[in-house]
């Protein structure tokens, strides 16, 4: 469960952003709940909006996608959508998934000029098929491009300069990742996506990136603003990551969403392990790279990390 300080809650209340979904999260409701919907690797445009809306609706328990998004975001929010484009055009969130998400956020009453799709660099966004925009369009879209805080701040074992996008600009955040293997961390899905907002991620890969991933996410710039994780699992990767590796790719055909960022990663871990088992491969634990940061994040109180405790709600 995401824990807010009194100051954070006051800011959110002033922005009109705390609603039934956020209030429920404070009481522990919805912990471990992941919504999924079918979305094949090559879907028609209309299918993306329906799949993303259904996944988020199921993850929140709301009756409609509009109600789910109105529960997560307020009209005065500035919403940052962090996409993970390290894998290039063949293993990054599809622009159609992000476009659908933007439309649903805008449908909650958030001004389009207050919806920002971003990544570590503009070059990575363009390489993954996104169109850069600093004004106009259905949303803004541009890279951090070395715009970091001048001084580092500390969360647990991590001391980093955070992108001003998360420290200063945005009041609410969405992580949009993929479901893939990672040679150090074990998996890369929604949580490790936030390595893209610190200036020195190369320092934090020892010990299967544990506890560093969890420490980045519990930082007030992330944990105090993170409302939603969406994972594009149309095409996933069970080995060879984090770069795209053709021989490690499989068609999962799902999009997943959760207000619980740890549960989203636990679900991705389960999907990868199930595919590895189907191919008679050892577990990530066997390869000494189990994603221990998931359990660490769970111990921090950021969400549910036990794959057996997940409540997965599909179609």
Secondary structure, DSSP 4 states (H G I P E B T S, - for coil): -----HHHHHHHHHTT---HHHHHHHTTTTTTEEEEEE--TT--HHHHHHHHHHHHHHHHT-SSHHHHHHHH--TT--EEEEE--TTGGGSS--HHHHHHHHHHHHHTT--GGGEEEEES-HHHHHHTTPPPBSSSSSSEEEE-TT-B-SS-EEETTEEEPBBHIIIII-SEEEEEEEEEEETTTEEESSSGGGGGGBTTGGG--GGGGTTHHHHHHHSHHHHTTEEEEEEEEEEEESSS-SS--GGGEEEEEEEEEES-HHHHHHHHHHHHHHHHHHTTPPPTTTTT---THHHHHHHTTSS---GGG-EEE--
